[in-house]
Amino acid sequence: MTETMSRQAGANQVAVLRAGGEYALVARRPVPPGTLMFRLDGELTGTPTRYSVQLGQDRHLDLPPSYGIEEIMDRFYWRFMNHSCAPSVAIRDREVYSVRAIQPREEITFDYNTTEFELAEPFECRCGAEHCVRRVAGFAHLAPADRERLRPWLSDHLLALLDYGNGEEPQRVAHR
């Protein structure tokens, strides 16, 4: 197991661990609930990818092209946040906050369904949480009860859809 510490703001709180060929972002020290852990850095794009985070309708934050793994671990360490249906953090715009107490070396996870309307690459969840959705495909694929359960952690663009009434994306209007 190797550990890489970030040199960016938040570096004193998180580290990237690699074990068994998989990466995870973990806490370096105890983190109380409601703590601003770090801010997401990256390139805005209109196209979702496997690693992007949706910030709004047709607005995604992704890794800039041509960075090596060391710089990604140092500067774009947020990319190593894995999914959990019982997450330790939530994302508000570009800021990552703890939603509960986090212990040292505990994995930093967020619920991908709280930011992504539609995942670029859906997957089977292995988190084992009490309310595990089993298949993570994005907010659009959640049952109404699951959407409502996620309300406290939803990103603004998904919260607006929930409050809009049916949880569907509004029709896109072509601009000339």
Z-matrix of the N, CA and C atoms (Angstrom, degrees):
N
C 1 1.443
C 2 1.521 1 108.05
N 3 1.328 2 115.63 1 128.72
C 4 1.455 3 120.34 2 177.41
C 5 1.514 4 109.52 3 -115.25
N 6 1.312 5 116.08 4 153.01
C 7 1.458 6 121.62 5 -179.11
C 8 1.513 7 108.54 6 -127.77
N 9 1.316 8 116.16 7 132.26
C 10 1.455 9 122.13 8 175.87
C 11 1.507 10 107.84 9 -121.09
N 12 1.328 11 116.89 10 128.13
C 13 1.452 12 120.74 11 -179.99
C 14 1.508 13 109.88 12 -100.15
N 15 1.305 14 115.55 13 141.12
C 16 1.451 15 120.87 14 -179.14
C 17 1.511 16 111.48 15 -78.88
N 18 1.339 17 115.66 16 149.91
C 19 1.465 18 121.59 17 176.15
C 20 1.519 19 111.90 18 -98.32
N 21 1.314 20 117.63 19 1.00
C 22 1.453 21 122.34 20 -177.82
C 23 1.524 22 109.55 21 -91.02
N 24 1.363 23 116.12 22 170.93
C 25 1.457 24 120.35 23 174.95
C 26 1.513 25 107.90 24 -54.37
N 27 1.296 26 117.65 25 137.95
C 28 1.452 27 121.87 26 -175.78
C 29 1.514 28 111.60 27 95.86
N 30 1.337 29 116.83 28 -9.96
C 31 1.456 30 121.04 29 -177.18
C 32 1.518 31 112.15 30 -60.44
N 33 1.310 32 116.52 31 -30.01
C 34 1.454 33 118.23 32 -179.97
C 35 1.525 34 111.45 33 -75.55
N 36 1.329 35 117.47 34 -4.95
C 37 1.458 36 120.54 35 -178.21
C 38 1.525 37 114.18 36 -109.53
N 39 1.349 38 118.41 37 -23.37
C 40 1.460 39 120.29 38 -173.58
C 41 1.523 40 111.94 39 -133.86
N 42 1.340 41 114.39 40 161.17
C 43 1.466 42 122.14 41 174.66
C 44 1.518 43 107.64 42 -148.36
N 45 1.324 44 116.25 43 152.14
C 46 1.459 45 121.52 44 175.73
C 47 1.525 46 107.10 45 -96.15
N 48 1.337 47 116.04 46 126.04
C 49 1.463 48 121.82 47 176.96
C 50 1.524 49 108.88 48 -109.48
N 51 1.322 50 114.46 49 144.33
C 52 1.461 51 119.55 50 174.28
C 53 1.520 52 107.15 51 -123.29
N 54 1.316 53 115.08 52 123.76
C 55 1.467 54 120.72 53 178.82
C 56 1.524 55 108.08 54 -144.40
N 57 1.308 56 116.43 55 131.47
C 58 1.456 57 120.69 56 178.54
C 59 1.514 58 114.04 57 58.59
N 60 1.330 59 116.43 58 32.78
C 61 1.455 60 120.60 59 179.09
C 62 1.515 61 114.72 60 78.45
N 63 1.330 62 117.70 61 3.50
C 64 1.460 63 121.35 62 178.55
C 65 1.519 64 109.75 63 -116.24
N 66 1.324 65 115.34 64 148.58
C 67 1.461 66 121.84 65 179.70
C 68 1.519 67 109.94 66 -106.26
N 69 1.321 68 115.60 67 150.67
C 70 1.464 69 121.58 68 175.55
C 71 1.518 70 108.75 69 -149.96
N 72 1.310 71 115.90 70 146.03
C 73 1.451 72 121.91 71 174.10
C 74 1.523 73 106.74 72 -93.95
N 75 1.336 74 116.52 73 130.00
C 76 1.463 75 120.86 74 -177.87
C 77 1.524 76 110.77 75 -129.02
N 78 1.326 77 114.92 76 159.44
C 79 1.468 78 121.05 77 176.22
C 80 1.527 79 108.88 78 -78.45
N 81 1.328 80 115.75 79 141.46
C 82 1.465 81 120.66 80 177.48
C 83 1.519 82 111.81 81 -92.98
N 84 1.332 83 116.19 82 -18.71
C 85 1.466 84 120.96 83 -177.74
C 86 1.522 85 107.74 84 -149.15
N 87 1.333 86 118.67 85 169.70
C 88 1.470 87 119.50 86 177.79
C 89 1.532 88 110.41 87 -62.84
N 90 1.324 89 115.21 88 140.17
C 91 1.464 90 121.05 89 -179.72
C 92 1.531 91 107.87 90 -126.23
N 93 1.339 92 117.71 91 120.34
C 94 1.465 93 119.52 92 177.57
C 95 1.532 94 111.30 93 -74.21
N 96 1.335 95 117.51 94 158.81
C 97 1.465 96 120.43 95 177.16
C 98 1.527 97 110.70 96 -59.40
N 99 1.333 98 116.29 97 146.29
C 100 1.455 99 121.50 98 176.44
C 101 1.514 100 115.17 99 80.37
N 102 1.328 101 118.20 100 9.97
C 103 1.461 102 122.54 101 -179.48
C 104 1.524 103 110.93 102 -82.86
N 105 1.341 104 116.08 103 131.27
C 106 1.463 105 120.38 104 170.99
C 107 1.523 106 105.99 105 -71.78
N 108 1.318 107 116.70 106 113.28
C 109 1.465 108 120.98 107 -175.08
C 110 1.522 109 112.06 108 -86.83
N 111 1.328 110 117.09 109 -46.13
C 112 1.462 111 122.00 110 179.05
C 113 1.514 112 108.87 111 -170.74
N 114 1.317 113 114.57 112 173.40
C 115 1.461 114 122.86 113 179.28
C 116 1.527 115 108.47 114 -114.37
N 117 1.321 116 116.66 115 140.46
C 118 1.462 117 121.52 116 179.29
C 119 1.521 118 110.10 117 -76.90
N 120 1.319 119 115.59 118 133.37
C 121 1.455 120 122.95 119 178.82
C 122 1.520 121 106.99 120 -119.08
N 123 1.309 122 117.66 121 145.57
C 124 1.457 123 120.04 122 178.92
C 125 1.501 124 111.55 123 164.55
N 126 1.309 125 115.17 124 -161.80
C 127 1.458 126 122.77 125 -175.81
C 128 1.528 127 109.19 126 -113.31
N 129 1.339 128 116.49 127 131.04
C 130 1.465 129 120.39 128 177.07
C 131 1.517 130 109.87 129 -75.98
N 132 1.334 131 114.90 130 139.10
C 133 1.452 132 121.55 131 179.44
C 134 1.521 133 109.08 132 -146.62
N 135 1.295 134 116.97 133 159.38
C 136 1.459 135 121.44 134 176.39
C 137 1.512 136 112.83 135 -92.89
N 138 1.324 137 116.48 136 -3.90
C 139 1.459 138 121.42 137 -175.22
C 140 1.527 139 111.28 138 -113.05
N 141 1.337 140 117.63 139 122.82
C 142 1.464 141 119.25 140 177.22
C 143 1.527 142 111.06 141 -73.38
N 144 1.331 143 115.53 142 148.70
C 145 1.459 144 121.58 143 174.61
C 146 1.527 145 108.38 144 -131.20
N 147 1.293 146 115.53 145 -179.59
C 148 1.466 147 121.09 146 178.29
C 149 1.526 148 111.30 147 -59.04
N 150 1.326 149 117.65 148 -32.45
C 151 1.460 150 120.92 149 -173.02
C 152 1.523 151 114.12 150 -107.91
N 153 1.323 152 118.73 151 -3.64
C 154 1.465 153 120.08 152 -176.97
C 155 1.529 154 110.89 153 -75.02
N 156 1.337 155 114.65 154 162.05
C 157 1.459 156 122.61 155 173.68
C 158 1.519 157 106.58 156 -120.37
N 159 1.334 158 116.08 157 127.53
C 160 1.461 159 120.06 158 -178.98
C 161 1.520 160 109.71 159 -78.30
N 162 1.344 161 115.29 160 128.59
C 163 1.466 162 121.96 161 179.73
C 164 1.521 163 111.92 162 -106.54
N 165 1.324 164 117.84 163 -16.98
C 166 1.455 165 123.15 164 -178.99
C 167 1.508 166 108.88 165 -177.07
N 168 1.343 167 116.56 166 177.48
C 169 1.459 168 119.24 167 178.84
C 170 1.530 169 108.87 168 -61.10
N 171 1.317 170 116.80 169 123.30
C 172 1.470 171 123.53 170 -178.27
C 173 1.524 172 112.99 171 60.02
N 174 1.327 173 118.53 172 26.60
C 175 1.469 174 123.71 173 178.37
C 176 1.521 175 108.90 174 -131.87
N 177 1.322 176 115.49 175 113.87
C 178 1.464 177 121.40 176 -177.46
C 179 1.522 178 109.01 177 -129.89
N 180 1.312 179 115.58 178 147.87
C 181 1.461 180 121.68 179 175.48
C 182 1.514 181 107.16 180 -105.45
N 183 1.329 182 116.46 181 128.38
C 184 1.462 183 120.48 182 -176.57
C 185 1.516 184 109.29 183 -136.46
N 186 1.310 185 115.25 184 174.32
C 187 1.458 186 120.92 185 176.27
C 188 1.515 187 109.14 186 -76.05
N 189 1.315 188 117.80 187 136.10
C 190 1.466 189 118.75 188 172.79
C 191 1.525 190 109.31 189 -64.09
N 192 1.328 191 117.52 190 150.01
C 193 1.464 192 119.54 191 179.90
C 194 1.528 193 111.85 192 -68.61
N 195 1.279 194 115.77 193 158.10
C 196 1.466 195 125.69 194 171.20
C 197 1.532 196 116.41 195 73.80
N 198 1.308 197 118.92 196 22.43
C 199 1.466 198 120.08 197 174.07
C 200 1.520 199 109.20 198 -97.47
N 201 1.320 200 116.12 199 141.38
C 202 1.455 201 121.48 200 176.66
C 203 1.514 202 110.89 201 -82.11
N 204 1.324 203 115.92 202 169.84
C 205 1.465 204 121.59 203 -175.46
C 206 1.530 205 112.15 204 -61.03
N 207 1.331 206 118.19 205 -36.96
C 208 1.470 207 119.95 206 -179.86
C 209 1.521 208 111.76 207 -63.79
N 210 1.336 209 117.10 208 -44.70
C 211 1.466 210 119.23 209 179.25
C 212 1.525 211 111.02 210 -69.04
N 213 1.322 212 116.72 211 -34.86
C 214 1.460 213 119.55 212 176.83
C 215 1.526 214 109.30 213 -62.32
N 216 1.331 215 117.89 214 -44.49
C 217 1.464 216 120.62 215 179.18
C 218 1.520 217 111.80 216 -66.51
N 219 1.314 218 117.62 217 -33.87
C 220 1.463 219 121.32 218 -178.74
C 221 1.518 220 113.83 219 -79.87
N 222 1.327 221 117.21 220 -40.47
C 223 1.467 222 120.44 221 -172.14
C 224 1.520 223 113.61 222 -109.25
N 225 1.320 224 117.06 223 -34.53
C 226 1.459 225 121.92 224 -175.71
C 227 1.530 226 110.21 225 -115.13
N 228 1.325 227 115.84 226 40.31
C 229 1.466 228 121.79 227 -175.44
C 230 1.525 229 112.40 228 -60.63
N 231 1.333 230 117.56 229 -21.65
C 232 1.463 231 120.11 230 178.57
C 233 1.519 232 111.47 231 -57.80
N 234 1.325 233 118.04 232 -24.57
C 235 1.450 234 123.03 233 -179.59
C 236 1.531 235 111.49 234 -61.22
N 237 1.331 236 117.31 235 -18.66
C 238 1.460 237 121.69 236 -178.25
C 239 1.527 238 113.12 237 -94.57
N 240 1.340 239 116.99 238 8.53
C 241 1.466 240 119.49 239 173.72
C 242 1.520 241 107.95 240 -74.27
N 243 1.300 242 116.02 241 120.43
C 244 1.453 243 121.19 242 178.61
C 245 1.521 244 110.58 243 -89.71
N 246 1.319 245 115.48 244 168.67
C 247 1.458 246 122.55 245 179.51
C 248 1.524 247 111.13 246 -83.61
N 249 1.320 248 115.67 247 146.35
C 250 1.463 249 122.69 248 166.36
C 251 1.519 250 107.31 249 -150.35
N 252 1.328 251 116.50 250 142.47
C 253 1.458 252 121.08 251 174.71
C 254 1.531 253 110.61 252 -77.61
N 255 1.336 254 117.36 253 -7.92
C 256 1.471 255 123.87 254 173.12
C 257 1.532 256 106.33 255 -127.37
N 258 1.339 257 117.18 256 72.16
C 259 1.468 258 121.82 257 -170.06
C 260 1.525 259 114.15 258 -73.50
N 261 1.321 260 113.91 259 163.06
C 262 1.475 261 120.19 260 176.12
C 263 1.523 262 111.35 261 -98.18
N 264 1.344 263 118.21 262 -17.07
C 265 1.464 264 121.95 263 -179.50
C 266 1.528 265 110.66 264 -137.07
N 267 1.331 266 114.56 265 163.94
C 268 1.467 267 122.51 266 172.74
C 269 1.522 268 107.28 267 -131.46
N 270 1.315 269 115.55 268 153.37
C 271 1.462 270 121.53 269 -179.94
C 272 1.520 271 108.87 270 -107.54
N 273 1.323 272 115.59 271 127.39
C 274 1.469 273 123.25 272 174.72
C 275 1.516 274 106.75 273 -118.98
N 276 1.344 275 116.59 274 108.88
C 277 1.453 276 123.23 275 -173.06
C 278 1.523 277 107.17 276 56.09
N 279 1.319 278 119.33 277 -108.60
C 280 1.469 279 120.64 278 179.16
C 281 1.521 280 111.99 279 -111.20
N 282 1.312 281 117.30 280 9.38
C 283 1.464 282 120.26 281 -177.64
C 284 1.521 283 111.18 282 -104.77
N 285 1.337 284 115.40 283 140.18
C 286 1.455 285 122.21 284 -177.71
C 287 1.527 286 108.09 285 -110.72
N 288 1.345 287 115.92 286 120.58
C 289 1.462 288 123.15 287 -178.02
C 290 1.528 289 110.55 288 -116.75
N 291 1.317 290 116.17 289 143.70
C 292 1.461 291 120.07 290 173.80
C 293 1.526 292 108.50 291 -72.90
N 294 1.331 293 117.17 292 137.46
C 295 1.460 294 121.13 293 178.49
C 296 1.527 295 111.46 294 -102.15
N 297 1.320 296 115.89 295 -6.13
C 298 1.466 297 122.27 296 176.98
C 299 1.522 298 107.19 297 -158.31
N 300 1.300 299 116.47 298 173.16
C 301 1.465 300 119.93 299 176.68
C 302 1.531 301 108.91 300 -64.66
N 303 1.326 302 115.52 301 139.17
C 304 1.466 303 121.90 302 179.80
C 305 1.521 304 107.60 303 -123.84
N 306 1.315 305 115.97 304 131.16
C 307 1.461 306 121.56 305 -178.72
C 308 1.532 307 111.28 306 -90.27
N 309 1.334 308 117.33 307 156.61
C 310 1.472 309 119.89 308 176.59
C 311 1.531 310 110.93 309 -55.55
N 312 1.325 311 115.48 310 138.07
C 313 1.467 312 125.64 311 179.78
C 314 1.529 313 113.46 312 69.95
N 315 1.336 314 116.54 313 6.07
C 316 1.460 315 120.30 314 174.34
C 317 1.522 316 108.29 315 -79.95
N 318 1.325 317 116.23 316 141.64
C 319 1.460 318 120.74 317 -177.76
C 320 1.533 319 111.60 318 -68.57
N 321 1.330 320 114.68 319 139.34
C 322 1.463 321 122.91 320 175.00
C 323 1.522 322 106.39 321 -90.79
N 324 1.335 323 116.83 322 114.03
C 325 1.457 324 121.30 323 -177.89
C 326 1.522 325 109.87 324 -128.37
N 327 1.335 326 115.67 325 154.57
C 328 1.457 327 120.08 326 170.27
C 329 1.520 328 108.45 327 -135.28
N 330 1.314 329 116.07 328 161.41
C 331 1.450 330 121.33 329 179.83
C 332 1.519 331 107.40 330 -87.94
N 333 1.323 332 116.93 331 111.92
C 334 1.464 333 121.33 332 -176.58
C 335 1.528 334 111.64 333 -58.37
N 336 1.330 335 117.14 334 -27.06
C 337 1.461 336 120.76 335 179.65
C 338 1.524 337 112.64 336 -69.51
N 339 1.327 338 118.20 337 -10.07
C 340 1.469 339 121.37 338 179.73
C 341 1.524 340 112.54 339 -88.13
N 342 1.330 341 117.05 340 -9.01
C 343 1.469 342 120.24 341 177.64
C 344 1.524 343 112.46 342 -124.53
N 345 1.319 344 118.31 343 -29.58
C 346 1.463 345 122.04 344 -171.94
C 347 1.526 346 111.99 345 -100.62
N 348 1.335 347 116.53 346 121.72
C 349 1.465 348 119.97 347 174.40
C 350 1.522 349 109.25 348 -69.15
N 351 1.316 350 116.15 349 -44.28
C 352 1.464 351 122.68 350 -178.46
C 353 1.530 352 107.12 351 -142.32
N 354 1.324 353 118.62 352 117.46
C 355 1.461 354 120.85 353 179.39
C 356 1.522 355 111.30 354 -70.33
N 357 1.320 356 115.95 355 141.37
C 358 1.466 357 121.16 356 176.26
C 359 1.528 358 110.03 357 -66.61
N 360 1.351 359 116.48 358 -34.27
C 361 1.468 360 121.02 359 179.20
C 362 1.525 361 109.10 360 -137.54
N 363 1.344 362 118.11 361 88.79
C 364 1.471 363 120.77 362 177.55
C 365 1.528 364 110.90 363 -59.28
N 366 1.340 365 116.13 364 158.14
C 367 1.467 366 120.59 365 -177.95
C 368 1.523 367 110.60 366 -153.27
N 369 1.322 368 114.98 367 163.33
C 370 1.458 369 121.58 368 175.85
C 371 1.525 370 108.48 369 -82.84
N 372 1.332 371 116.63 370 128.99
C 373 1.457 372 121.52 371 -178.01
C 374 1.528 373 110.24 372 -81.89
N 375 1.333 374 115.19 373 141.65
C 376 1.463 375 121.73 374 178.87
C 377 1.526 376 111.12 375 -121.42
N 378 1.340 377 117.94 376 17.80
C 379 1.462 378 119.85 377 -172.29
C 380 1.520 379 113.37 378 -70.23
N 381 1.320 380 118.52 379 -30.48
C 382 1.452 381 121.35 380 178.53
C 383 1.522 382 114.65 381 75.81
N 384 1.321 383 117.87 382 11.89
C 385 1.467 384 121.41 383 -179.84
C 386 1.529 385 110.31 384 -67.31
N 387 1.315 386 115.79 385 157.24
C 388 1.468 387 121.57 386 179.71
C 389 1.533 388 111.92 387 -55.14
N 390 1.317 389 117.46 388 -41.02
C 391 1.460 390 122.01 389 -178.86
C 392 1.526 391 112.07 390 -104.29
N 393 1.312 392 117.70 391 33.90
C 394 1.468 393 121.25 392 -178.45
C 395 1.525 394 109.69 393 -61.16
N 396 1.336 395 116.15 394 134.05
C 397 1.469 396 121.19 395 -179.69
C 398 1.526 397 112.36 396 -85.70
N 399 1.304 398 117.28 397 -4.53
C 400 1.468 399 125.54 398 177.80
C 401 1.524 400 114.03 399 71.70
N 402 1.316 401 118.69 400 -51.21
C 403 1.472 402 122.15 401 178.23
C 404 1.521 403 107.81 402 -120.58
N 405 1.328 404 115.86 403 121.67
C 406 1.459 405 121.62 404 -178.80
C 407 1.523 406 107.47 405 -98.65
N 408 1.337 407 114.99 406 112.08
C 409 1.460 408 121.21 407 -177.31
C 410 1.523 409 111.39 408 -130.66
N 411 1.331 410 117.21 409 -8.17
C 412 1.458 411 121.36 410 -179.98
C 413 1.517 412 111.68 411 118.45
N 414 1.325 413 114.80 412 165.35
C 415 1.455 414 123.94 413 -178.08
C 416 1.524 415 112.06 414 -53.36
N 417 1.320 416 117.82 415 -38.46
C 418 1.463 417 122.35 416 -177.82
C 419 1.520 418 112.65 417 -58.71
N 420 1.330 419 117.63 418 -24.40
C 421 1.458 420 122.16 419 -174.72
C 422 1.524 421 113.38 420 -100.55
N 423 1.321 422 117.44 421 4.05
C 424 1.465 423 120.58 422 -179.25
C 425 1.525 424 111.41 423 -84.70
N 426 1.316 425 115.48 424 149.26
C 427 1.466 426 121.39 425 172.45
C 428 1.528 427 108.12 426 -68.93
N 429 1.326 428 117.72 427 152.69
C 430 1.473 429 120.52 428 -180.00
C 431 1.534 430 113.41 429 -52.51
N 432 1.316 431 118.63 430 -38.94
C 433 1.473 432 121.11 431 179.54
C 434 1.527 433 111.09 432 -65.85
N 435 1.334 434 118.09 433 -37.98
C 436 1.468 435 121.25 434 177.97
C 437 1.522 436 110.96 435 -69.28
N 438 1.326 437 117.27 436 -38.28
C 439 1.468 438 120.95 437 176.72
C 440 1.525 439 110.26 438 -60.41
N 441 1.318 440 115.61 439 -45.45
C 442 1.470 441 120.19 440 -178.65
C 443 1.532 442 110.72 441 -67.34
N 444 1.324 443 117.58 442 -38.49
C 445 1.475 444 121.33 443 178.79
C 446 1.529 445 111.50 444 -61.04
N 447 1.335 446 116.77 445 -31.59
C 448 1.466 447 121.63 446 -179.08
C 449 1.533 448 113.25 447 -84.37
N 450 1.311 449 117.95 448 -4.95
C 451 1.468 450 122.51 449 -175.20
C 452 1.530 451 113.55 450 -44.20
N 453 1.346 452 121.02 451 -47.98
C 454 1.478 453 119.77 452 -176.48
C 455 1.530 454 114.29 453 -62.17
N 456 1.327 455 117.33 454 -20.64
C 457 1.462 456 120.72 455 -174.93
C 458 1.526 457 113.28 456 -111.75
N 459 1.322 458 117.54 457 -0.71
C 460 1.465 459 120.27 458 -176.83
C 461 1.523 460 112.20 459 -67.14
N 462 1.317 461 115.43 460 141.56
C 463 1.457 462 121.26 461 171.33
C 464 1.520 463 107.95 462 -66.21
N 465 1.329 464 115.93 463 156.69
C 466 1.464 465 120.76 464 -175.74
C 467 1.521 466 113.18 465 -55.38
N 468 1.346 467 117.38 466 -40.60
C 469 1.470 468 118.93 467 -177.32
C 470 1.528 469 112.11 468 -66.76
N 471 1.340 470 118.13 469 -30.51
C 472 1.465 471 120.53 470 177.35
C 473 1.524 472 111.06 471 -83.54
N 474 1.308 473 117.18 472 -34.67
C 475 1.460 474 121.04 473 175.99
C 476 1.528 475 109.67 474 -61.01
N 477 1.320 476 116.78 475 -40.79
C 478 1.461 477 120.69 476 177.56
C 479 1.530 478 110.71 477 -61.79
N 480 1.320 479 117.50 478 -37.73
C 481 1.463 480 120.59 479 178.09
C 482 1.524 481 110.71 480 -67.21
N 483 1.328 482 116.27 481 -40.15
C 484 1.466 483 120.32 482 178.94
C 485 1.525 484 109.58 483 -63.70
N 486 1.311 485 116.24 484 -43.65
C 487 1.460 486 120.97 485 179.84
C 488 1.529 487 112.04 486 -73.65
N 489 1.321 488 117.03 487 -23.06
C 490 1.462 489 123.06 488 178.55
C 491 1.532 490 110.15 489 -61.50
N 492 1.324 491 115.38 490 -28.05
C 493 1.451 492 118.65 491 174.20
C 494 1.505 493 115.46 492 131.45
N 495 1.317 494 118.17 493 -46.30
C 496 1.460 495 118.18 494 -173.95
C 497 1.526 496 113.63 495 -119.99
N 498 1.315 497 118.12 496 -0.73
C 499 1.459 498 120.28 497 178.42
C 500 1.511 499 114.30 498 74.24
N 501 1.319 500 117.20 499 10.01
C 502 1.466 501 121.31 500 178.48
C 503 1.514 502 109.53 501 -97.54
N 504 1.318 503 116.44 502 150.54
C 505 1.456 504 120.01 503 175.47
C 506 1.515 505 109.33 504 -66.41
N 507 1.360 506 117.79 505 137.17
C 508 1.453 507 119.20 506 175.86
C 509 1.526 508 110.10 507 -63.79
N 510 1.316 509 115.92 508 156.12
C 511 1.463 510 119.97 509 178.81
C 512 1.520 511 109.60 510 -60.18
N 513 1.303 512 115.58 511 137.86
C 514 1.452 513 121.17 512 177.23
C 515 1.529 514 108.17 513 -83.21
N 516 1.305 515 114.55 514 137.98
C 517 1.464 516 120.22 515 179.86
C 518 1.515 517 107.71 516 -105.57
N 519 1.326 518 116.02 517 126.07
C 520 1.461 519 120.52 518 178.40
C 521 1.526 520 108.75 519 -73.43
N 522 1.317 521 115.97 520 129.20
C 523 1.471 522 121.44 521 177.64
C 524 1.517 523 109.28 522 -98.63
N 525 1.318 524 116.33 523 140.48
C 526 1.457 525 120.00 524 -179.85
C 527 1.502 526 110.69 525 -99.45
